[in-house]
């Protein structure tokens, strides 16, 4: 079943120009990242811990403020957006978190519906007065991720894999123009990790949008990604199709070779 809204053909989803981020002055985490995202599908971002992958995604959705550079999205620079403009832009960027970030005391269906809060007035959001259309879409999404029978359960009663499915449904509920997923499989067993990647792939194809996925598992990334971006020490050292990445590239990204099999 498709749960997509009508989506026009899109291009130039996202353009990142010379993006830099310093948490401490003179010690940059991102050292001038430039990436142009023009196609739908999964784009896997690989690299060692601490190289800036999560920082990159958090800059894109403005959970943190970049130090310098541009993030061009929907005809505007996200780095400069403030107030209502920033809210309108951020609701088009769906985010799937490593630690799920669900509201534990709310039910599964309520968590999915929170994906629409950015489209509602403050009063309606506070009262959680969702439209019947949104409620119907939320149940369709729960069906799509295989959690219909859990709709009325509290989020804290679910397994890790089930929580991540809720997180994906919530992100898609925003009707985003781009999906970001920060290590969505790192806490999951191999079978569940594949299922989560299958869901991200499915929704990116159905909605005709890119999904930028930070991931440590290179083999899993290669299986699903149309494009692989390798980062090392805050810079991009590989950007191309997964089938073209070599052991030399991986040694450049991760350093050394004793871990290669």
N, C-alpha and C positions, 0 to 999 in steps of 0.2 A: 504494500500500500504506500502510495506517495503522500507525504504530508507537507509538501512544499507549497508556498504561495506562488503566485504568478511572478516569474522572474525574467526580466528582459535580458537579452544578451549583454554581457558585461565584459569590459576589458580594462586594462590598467587598474586592477583592483587596488594595488598598493605599491608605492614607490618610496624606498628608504634611501636617503642621500646623506652620506658622510656622517652617520649617526655616532655620537660619542656620549658616554656616560661615565662620570666620576662620582663615586660615593665619598672619596677623600681627594681633596685637591692635589693634582699632580700624580694621581694613581688611577688612570683610566681603566675601566672594565671593558668598555666598548671603545675601539680605537679607530673609528671611521668606517662603519658598516654601510655598504651600498648594495641594495638588493631591489630588483624590479619584479613584482609579482603580476603577471599578466594572464595566467591560465588557471582554471579550476583544477582540483585534485589535491592529493597529499604532497606537501613539500616537507621532507624530513630534515630537521636541523640536528646534526650530530656533533659531538665534541666532548672533551673531558669535563669533569665537574670544575666549576669555577672559571670557565672560559667565556661566560657571558650569555649563554643561550637563554636562560630564564630572564635575565636582565633585558635582553632584546625584546622578548614578548611583553614584558611588563612596561617597557617604553611604548610599544605599539598601542596598547590599550590605556596608556597613561595612568597605570597604577603607580608608576614612578615617573618623574619628569626627566627627560633627556638633558644632558649638559649642553649639547650642540648638535646641529644637523637638522634635517627635515624628514617628516613622515607624511607623505602626501596621500590623502585618502578622501575619496568623494569630493575632489576639487578643493580641498582645504588642507592646511598644514596642521596636523594633530599636535605638533609641538607648541603651536601658538594658540590653539583653541582654548577658550575659557567659558565658564558659565553655561548658558543654554546651548551654545554651539558645541561645546565639548560633550555635554550630555547626549545630544542628538547623534554625534559621531560615535560615541562609545557604545550606544545601544546597538549599533550595527557591527560591533566586534564581539563575537561570541567567545567566551573563555572557558576552557575546561582545565581544572586545576589538579595538580598531583595529589593533593590531600582532600579533594572533592569539594570542600567549602560549602557543604549543605547546611541548612538550618536544621539542626538535629531534632528539635522538638516539633517541627512541622511534619505533616504527612508528605508522602512521596509526590502526590499530585500538587500539593501546595508549593513544594520546592520547584517543580517544573513551571508552575504559573508565575513564579517570581521572575522568570525571564521576560515577562511583559511589563514589569514595573516601570521600566524606562520610558514606556509609551503612555503612561497614565499620569493624571494630575496627582499632586501630592495628597490631596484629600482622598481620592479613589484608591491610591496606593496604600495609604494608611488604613483604610477600611477594607482593603483587599476585595474591592468590588470589581471582579473580572467579568468581562462580557461572556455571553454564552458561546460565541465563536471561539474565544480564547480557551474556554473550558473544553470545548469539543476538540480543538487542536491539541491541547495538552494530553487528553486521553488517547488521541491518535498517536502522538509521539510515544507515550508509554507503551502502547501496543507495538510500535515499531522497534522499541528497544527491549521488548519481551518482559515488561513489568506490570502488565494490566492488573494482575491479581494482587499486586502489592500497593495499589494506588492509595489506599486509606491507611497504610501502615506508617508508623513514624520512621523518619529517615535513619535514626540511630539503631533501628532493628535490622538493617540490611547488611549484607556482606560487602567487602570492598569492591568487588566487581559490579555488584548491583548499584552501589553508590555512584560508581563512575558512569554507569548507564544513565542514572538520573542526572548527573552533571552534564552529560552530552545532550540529553533531551532538553534540559533547561537552557543550554547555550543555543540550541537550534530554535527554541521557542522565541528567541529574540528576532527571528528572521534576519540573521546577520548577513553581511556581505563578505565577511571573512571569519573563519574559525581559527582560534589559537588554542593549542593543547600543550600544557607544560608537563612533560614527563607523565602522560596519562596511564602508562602501563608499568611504571617502575615498582609498584607495590603488589603487582598481580602475578598469578601463576601463568605459565606459558600459554595454556589454552585460553584463559580469560583475556590475556593480552592480545592474542590474535582476534578474538571476538570484538574487543574494543576498537582495534584498528579497522576491522571490517565495518563497524558502525561509522567511524569517522570517514572512511572512504565512501560509504554509501551516501551519507548526507552531503558530502562535498560534491558528489556527482549529481545527486537529485536536485540540489539547490544551485548547481553551477557556480560554486564558489571555491576558493582555495582554502586548504586547511594546513596551517603551519604547525608542525608537530615536533617538539623537542623530544628526543628519544636517545637512550643509550645503546639499545640493542641494534647493532648495525645490520644484522641479518633480517630482523623484523622490519626495519626501516626500508631495506632494499626490496623486500617483498611487496610493500604497499606504495612506496613513494614513486611519483613520476619525476621528481627532482630531489637531489640531495645537496644540502648546503653543509659543508664541513667547516667548523670554527675551531680555532686554536689561539689561545692568548688574546682574545678580543678582536680577532680579525677573521675574515673569510679566506680560507685557503683552498676550498674546492666548491664549485657550484656547477652542477651538471647532472646528467642522468645517472641513476644508480649503477647501471651496467658498465659505466666507464670508470668507476672508482677502482683504484688498484691498491695493492698492499703499500706501495710507495706513498700514495695519497694518505692512507690510514696511518702510516708511520709519521707523516708530517702533521696529521691532525692530533694523534694521541701520544706521539713520541715513543721511541724505542720500537722493539719488535717481538719481545719475549711473550707478549700476550696474544700474538697472531697465531691462528691455528690453521 
